[in-house]
Amino acid sequence: MRITPLDIKKRVFNKAFRGYNIEEVEEFIDRIAAEYERLYTEHRKFTKEIAKLEEEVKEFSQMEKSLKQALLSAQKTSSSLTTNAEREAQIIIKEAELNAEKIVDEAKSEAKDLLKHIKVLNQKKKMIKLDLKSLLESYMESLDLNEGEVQKVEKKQPLIKRKKNESKSDQGKQG
């Protein structure tokens, strides 16, 4: 059972023979009651303050918990973002390497095709040169032959003229 300062002040003791000095007892009780009231008031004040502080501690604990969760979440997000960024960078690098390899392969293939085409053109050029040379030689031979035939014809021409003349004269006789 709790005792309040009012309980102390209102407490009445029975009187007995040869008992304590009533004035001293009442004065002492008054002092005890005043001290007890001061302590009681102080206790209530501290109890309220403790309750208030406990509430603040509770709030701070919740804030700390929230901050820890937020920090943990931020760390996970940061780690996740870093991992994703690294993964994306690797993918971009791989794609770039593949594209570069593809471009190099296409360039090599195109160069190979161009070399084949140049080789084919060089062969055609040689064939055309040979054909032209052969054709020119053929024309030269033909010209040489024609020149020889022309000379033969020219040599035979007086004979032909004579024969023509003779045949004209033979015709004139017959007629």
Secondary structure, 3 states (H helix, E strand, C coil): CCCCHHHHHHCCCCCCCCCCCHHHHHHHHHHHHHHHHHHHHHHHHHHHHHHHHHHHHHHHHHHHHHHHHHHHHHHHHHHHHHHHHHHHHHHHHHHHHHHHHHHHHHHHHHHHHHHHHHHHHHHHHHHHHHHHHHHHHHHHHHHHHHHHHHHHHHHHHHHHHHHHHHHHHHHHHHC
